[in-house]
């Protein structure tokens, strides 16, 4: 496995801090909120992490991690812009929440993949990206995302119903 470049270290550090802030937001607020400092940090850090990943070619080609970076940038854009589409205002909190939560999955997949390819240093868990164990790990991450978003969706519905009743 090639050494990590300086850009790779910066990318990894910002990505790890962003993920930590996302987990905190999801645990405490049940959502990634743009009006909270950690939410802003997550969104900015995610943008930087996705952008820098487009310049990292440790495996020599434009690969799955690059595709996830493009999808992350697309999800960030949709999540932010959806509120400005008049017909979508009612649905925008759910779509924004889905898009921002999806970026967490898009962060975790390459992070776990790289971790399993590199660690432990003397004998990594997997030797290449086609390892069946890696596919199982990705499947579990996807299921956790689906279950997590379903819980988040119902929390959002309750939250908005309670907010409407209060007004």
Residue pairs with C-beta under 8 A, 6 or more apart in sequence:
1 58
1 117
1 118
1 124
2 58
4 12
4 58
5 56
5 58
7 52
7 55
7 56
8 56
8 58
10 52
11 49
11 52
11 53
11 56
14 45
14 48
14 49
14 52
15 45
15 49
15 107
15 111
16 111
17 41
17 45
18 41
18 42
18 45
18 46
18 49
18 107
19 104
19 107
19 108
19 111
21 38
21 39
21 41
21 42
21 45
22 32
22 42
22 46
22 103
22 104
22 107
23 104
24 38
25 31
25 32
25 33
25 36
25 38
25 39
25 42
26 32
26 101
26 104
26 148
26 152
29 36
29 39
30 152
30 155
30 156
30 159
31 97
31 100
31 152
31 155
31 156
32 39
32 42
32 43
32 97
32 100
32 101
32 104
33 39
34 40
34 43
34 80
43 76
43 80
43 100
46 72
46 76
46 103
46 107
47 73
47 76
49 69
49 72
49 107
50 69
50 70
50 72
50 73
50 76
50 103
50 106
51 69
51 73
53 65
53 66
53 68
53 69
53 110
54 66
54 69
54 70
56 65
59 129
63 129
64 110
64 113
64 129
65 109
65 110
65 113
65 114
68 106
68 109
68 110
69 106
71 102
71 106
72 103
72 106
72 107
75 99
75 100
75 102
75 103
75 106
76 99
76 100
76 103
78 95
78 99
79 95
79 96
79 97
79 98
79 99
79 100
79 103
80 96
82 88
82 91
82 92
82 95
82 96
82 99
83 89
83 92
83 96
85 92
88 95
93 156
93 160
94 153
94 156
97 149
97 152
97 153
97 156
98 149
98 153
101 145
101 148
101 149
101 152
102 145
104 145
105 141
105 142
105 145
108 141
109 138
109 141
112 137
112 138
112 141
113 129
113 134
113 138
116 124
116 125
116 126
116 131
116 133
116 134
116 137
117 124
117 125
117 126
117 127
117 128
117 129
118 124
119 125
125 133
126 133
126 134
